[in-house]
Amino acid sequence: MLNRLEMMRIFCTAAETGSFKAAAVKLGISPQAVTRAVQELEQLQGEMLFHRNTRRVQITAFGETLAARGRDTVRQLDGLFERDTGKTDAELSGLVRITAPSALGRRLVVPALTHVAKANPHISFDLRFNDQLADVVNEKIDIGVRIGFLRDNRFVARLAAKVHFRIAATPGFIRKYGIPKSIEQLNDFPTSALFDRDTGRLWPWSFVGDQLLLPTGHRFVCDDGEAELSLVQAGLACGQLPSFMADQQIAAGKLLPVLQEFAPEPWDLYIYRPQRGPVPARVRLVYDHLADVLSA
């Protein structure tokens, strides 16, 4: 048995063309399928919709009334599923929700969104920058940016870049405390430590060969990467910082990298969508733009 919407669509087409055969050609189905649909609708309505003989069909008065009502209903329902292909990028509208780690979001995502936001004034943004793992389903997130592993293989993810980690300190700190010669010697230096809210523990520092160490001499513990960077820049500690935070400071001579021969393998930076299937044009636009900028 056909669903009622499809049944009504076939009936309205037959009423419009005045022929079961012509309706079948227009809809790409068999004349027998048109006949069955009309018969099932007649049974549901308890009324004849067409007078039939061997040469032609003629719609009944009841059929004309039902067709007039049915056309509007079918047209409205079809409108719900029609895409507005006439819109340009500048006319795209709607909300895009984005999540990213705090420091990465402020330093990379916000600048990346500036261009697309100016070019598309009808797109609005809900930015959730937090170092905790976001519940992307319940929070209805459209796009996520993450460093490290993606545990959910249902996500549609694109590898955008590699993030390196540098142990760095100011020139003044180096003059005062010297340069550590080994990983273990870091325990003798004032260091910073980053608190992981997801685990309730401090992040260990990573080194080549998957070695981990949490220096015992941490002078500052904080749960924000920007705060940690500020403390390192002030010469109060040395810290292990991601390249997107450290490299500009190193290039300017404001920070000096140490123990570079023990640097860990870079981590993956992903941009992802938490669901498969059709993607709204505004989300696709922002996703592709973010991916291009982060890849650069």
C-alpha positions as semicolon CSV with decimal commas, in nm:
position;residue;x (nm);y (nm);z (nm)
1;M;0,000;0,000;0,000
2;L;0,131;0,346;-0,094
3;N;0,179;0,612;0,168
4;R;-0,097;0,869;0,156
5;L;0,118;1,157;0,032
6;E;0,238;0,958;-0,269
7;M;-0,117;0,838;-0,333
8;M;-0,241;1,197;-0,336
9;R;0,045;1,308;-0,561
10;I;-0,042;1,041;-0,820
11;F;-0,412;1,125;-0,804
12;C;-0,350;1,499;-0,850
13;T;-0,125;1,432;-1,148
14;A;-0,391;1,211;-1,304
15;A;-0,652;1,481;-1,242
16;E;-0,423;1,744;-1,398
17;T;-0,338;1,542;-1,710
18;G;-0,681;1,381;-1,749
19;S;-0,516;1,049;-1,831
20;F;-0,372;0,766;-1,624
21;K;-0,119;0,697;-1,901
22;A;-0,006;1,060;-1,920
23;A;0,022;1,076;-1,539
24;A;0,237;0,762;-1,546
25;V;0,472;0,914;-1,805
26;K;0,500;1,239;-1,609
27;L;0,577;1,060;-1,282
28;G;0,799;0,790;-1,434
29;I;0,582;0,502;-1,312
30;S;0,359;0,242;-1,480
31;P;-0,007;0,306;-1,574
32;Q;-0,095;0,014;-1,347
33;A;0,065;0,197;-1,053
34;V;-0,154;0,499;-1,124
35;T;-0,463;0,278;-1,137
36;R;-0,377;0,112;-0,805
37;A;-0,314;0,448;-0,637
38;V;-0,648;0,586;-0,753
39;Q;-0,830;0,271;-0,644
40;E;-0,672;0,279;-0,297
41;L;-0,761;0,647;-0,258
42;E;-1,120;0,576;-0,365
43;Q;-1,141;0,308;-0,097
44;L;-1,009;0,548;0,166
45;Q;-1,249;0,824;0,059
46;G;-1,547;0,598;0,000
47;E;-1,621;0,787;-0,324
48;M;-1,554;0,741;-0,695
49;L;-1,283;0,980;-0,819
50;F;-1,296;0,896;-1,191
51;H;-1,557;0,758;-1,427
52;R;-1,380;0,496;-1,642
53;N;-1,456;0,325;-1,970
54;T;-1,242;0,150;-2,228
55;R;-1,153;0,473;-2,408
56;R;-1,103;0,740;-2,141
57;V;-1,136;0,846;-1,778
58;Q;-1,339;1,140;-1,656
59;I;-1,291;1,294;-1,312
60;T;-1,599;1,308;-1,091
61;A;-1,728;1,617;-0,913
62;F;-1,603;1,477;-0,583
63;G;-1,270;1,406;-0,749
64;E;-1,241;1,767;-0,869
65;T;-1,300;1,898;-0,518
66;L;-1,047;1,658;-0,368
67;A;-0,788;1,739;-0,636
68;A;-0,821;2,113;-0,570
69;R;-0,757;2,057;-0,199
70;G;-0,489;1,795;-0,261
71;R;-0,280;2,011;-0,497
72;D;-0,222;2,277;-0,231
73;T;-0,135;2,015;0,030
74;V;0,113;1,835;-0,196
75;R;0,268;2,166;-0,306
76;Q;0,317;2,281;0,052
77;L;0,471;1,951;0,160
78;D;0,702;1,946;-0,142
79;G;0,809;2,298;-0,052
80;L;0,945;2,174;0,279
81;F;1,201;1,962;0,093
82;E;1,297;2,201;-0,185
83;R;1,640;2,360;-0,164
84;D;1,668;2,727;-0,247
85;T;1,938;2,698;-0,510
86;G;1,903;3,065;-0,605
87;K;2,082;3,188;-0,295
88;T;2,435;3,318;-0,329
89;D;2,696;3,279;-0,058
90;A;2,632;3,637;0,051
91;E;2,265;3,552;0,111
92;L;2,328;3,241;0,320
93;S;2,167;3,269;0,659
94;G;2,124;3,083;0,984
95;L;2,321;2,977;1,289
96;V;2,648;2,780;1,291
97;R;2,766;2,639;1,625
98;I;3,140;2,581;1,662
99;T;3,346;2,429;1,944
100;A;3,724;2,440;1,989
101;P;3,985;2,438;2,265
102;S;4,004;2,778;2,432
103;A;4,344;2,906;2,319
104;L;4,316;2,757;1,971
105;G;3,968;2,903;1,932
106;R;4,076;3,254;2,024
107;R;4,402;3,246;1,828
108;L;4,302;3,060;1,512
109;V;3,926;3,007;1,483
110;V;3,811;3,365;1,552
111;P;4,053;3,521;1,298
112;A;3,959;3,255;1,045
113;L;3,590;3,337;1,085
114;T;3,643;3,710;1,031
115;H;3,649;3,690;0,652
116;V;3,354;3,452;0,614
117;A;3,150;3,652;0,868
118;K;3,207;3,980;0,680
119;A;3,123;3,819;0,347
120;N;2,806;3,655;0,483
121;P;2,630;3,900;0,716
122;H;2,324;3,676;0,755
123;I;2,520;3,389;0,908
124;S;2,541;3,403;1,288
125;F;2,786;3,213;1,505
126;D;2,766;3,040;1,843
127;L;3,126;2,987;1,959
128;R;3,194;2,742;2,244
129;F;3,562;2,762;2,341
130;N;3,643;2,521;2,620
131;D;3,928;2,283;2,694
132;Q;3,682;2,019;2,813
133;L;3,542;1,771;2,565
134;A;3,217;1,907;2,428
135;D;2,899;1,700;2,413
136;V;2,855;1,788;2,048
137;V;2,523;1,605;2,011
138;N;2,340;1,753;2,309
139;E;2,492;2,096;2,246
140;K;2,389;2,072;1,879
141;I;2,739;2,155;1,757
142;D;2,779;2,189;1,379
143;I;3,159;2,209;1,356
144;G;3,434;2,107;1,597
145;V;3,809;2,167;1,604
146;R;4,022;1,933;1,813
147;I;4,386;1,849;1,878
148;G;4,464;1,483;1,932
149;F;4,243;1,178;1,893
150;L;3,880;1,170;1,781
151;R;3,720;0,892;1,981
152;D;3,389;0,889;1,793
153;N;3,424;0,733;1,448
154;R;3,079;0,860;1,352
155;F;3,227;1,207;1,303
156;V;3,317;1,334;0,956
157;A;3,672;1,454;1,019
158;R;3,941;1,621;0,811
159;L;4,306;1,636;0,915
160;A;4,388;2,006;0,888
161;A;4,740;2,039;1,030
162;K;5,003;1,912;1,271
163;V;5,061;2,074;1,610
164;H;5,414;2,062;1,752
165;F;5,501;2,110;2,118
166;R;5,790;2,326;2,240
167;I;5,946;2,352;2,583
168;A;6,023;2,722;2,606
169;A;6,131;2,993;2,848
170;T;6,234;3,357;2,829
171;P;6,598;3,459;2,776
172;G;6,592;3,607;3,127
173;F;6,473;3,277;3,275
174;I;6,753;3,092;3,092
175;R;7,013;3,336;3,223
176;K;6,886;3,289;3,578
177;Y;6,831;2,912;3,586
178;G;7,036;2,781;3,296
179;I;6,936;2,530;3,027
180;P;6,812;2,180;3,122
181;K;7,034;1,912;2,968
182;S;6,795;1,619;3,005
183;I;6,425;1,545;3,050
184;E;6,478;1,447;3,415
185;Q;6,660;1,773;3,487
186;L;6,334;1,959;3,429
187;N;6,245;1,857;3,785
188;D;6,505;2,109;3,906
189;F;6,343;2,404;3,723
190;P;6,035;2,615;3,803
191;T;5,772;2,494;3,555
192;S;5,408;2,550;3,470
193;A;5,143;2,281;3,476
194;L;4,810;2,266;3,295
195;F;4,506;2,119;3,469
196;D;4,286;1,885;3,266
197;R;3,924;1,932;3,375
198;D;3,814;1,617;3,195
199;T;4,039;1,392;3,405
200;G;4,089;1,609;3,714
201;R;4,465;1,565;3,674
202;L;4,761;1,765;3,548
203;W;4,866;1,719;3,187
204;P;5,199;1,534;3,166
205;W;5,462;1,670;2,929
206;S;5,523;1,460;2,618
207;F;5,858;1,366;2,469
208;V;6,004;1,162;2,187
209;G;5,928;0,792;2,198
210;D;5,599;0,847;2,385
211;Q;5,787;0,937;2,703
212;L;5,582;1,128;2,960
213;L;5,695;1,339;3,253
214;L;5,512;1,566;3,493
215;P;5,789;1,792;3,632
216;T;5,780;1,799;4,010
217;G;5,890;2,162;4,032
218;H;5,573;2,318;3,892
219;R;5,535;2,664;4,038
220;F;5,208;2,749;3,869
221;V;4,906;2,531;3,798
222;C;4,630;2,673;3,579
223;D;4,348;2,546;3,361
224;D;4,387;2,795;3,077
225;G;4,653;2,785;2,806
226;E;4,665;3,162;2,764
227;A;4,727;3,206;3,137
228;E;5,008;2,953;3,120
229;L;5,166;3,138;2,827
230;S;5,148;3,468;3,017
231;L;5,333;3,315;3,312
232;V;5,601;3,172;3,085
233;Q;5,634;3,507;2,905
234;A;5,677;3,678;3,241
235;G;5,985;3,465;3,305
236;L;5,830;3,291;3,603
237;A;5,843;2,937;3,465
238;C;5,926;2,729;3,163
239;G;5,641;2,541;3,000
240;Q;5,553;2,301;2,723
241;L;5,344;2,498;2,476
242;P;5,172;2,414;2,147
243;S;5,335;2,559;1,837
244;F;5,042;2,786;1,753
245;M;5,109;2,967;2,082
246;A;5,487;2,942;2,106
247;D;5,626;2,979;1,754
248;Q;5,558;3,351;1,705
249;Q;5,715;3,424;2,044
250;I;6,018;3,212;1,954
251;A;6,054;3,379;1,614
252;A;6,049;3,720;1,785
253;G;6,316;3,612;2,033
254;K;6,082;3,654;2,329
255;L;6,100;3,282;2,409
256;L;6,379;3,030;2,359
257;P;6,313;2,659;2,288
258;V;6,504;2,400;2,491
259;L;6,544;2,022;2,474
260;Q;6,436;2,028;2,110
261;E;6,602;1,693;2,046
262;F;6,344;1,539;2,281
263;A;6,041;1,698;2,113
264;P;5,745;1,456;2,075
265;E;5,580;1,361;1,751
266;P;5,334;1,634;1,646
267;W;4,968;1,588;1,728
268;D;4,693;1,595;1,467
269;L;4,465;1,895;1,437
270;Y;4,120;1,794;1,311
271;I;3,817;1,983;1,197
272;Y;3,506;1,768;1,212
273;R;3,133;1,751;1,178
274;P;2,949;1,536;1,434
275;Q;2,701;1,391;1,187
276;R;2,688;1,238;0,842
277;G;2,430;1,312;0,578
278;P;2,320;1,635;0,409
279;V;2,505;1,948;0,521
280;P;2,338;2,292;0,516
281;A;2,511;2,529;0,277
282;R;2,607;2,770;0,557
283;V;2,774;2,490;0,757
284;R;2,958;2,362;0,449
285;L;3,081;2,713;0,371
286;V;3,217;2,771;0,723
287;Y;3,359;2,417;0,750
288;D;3,552;2,444;0,423
289;H;3,681;2,792;0,503
290;L;3,801;2,690;0,849
291;A;3,968;2,379;0,705
292;D;4,153;2,587;0,445
293;V;4,273;2,845;0,696
294;L;4,379;2,591;0,957
295;S;4,561;2,386;0,693
296;A;4,764;2,693;0,600
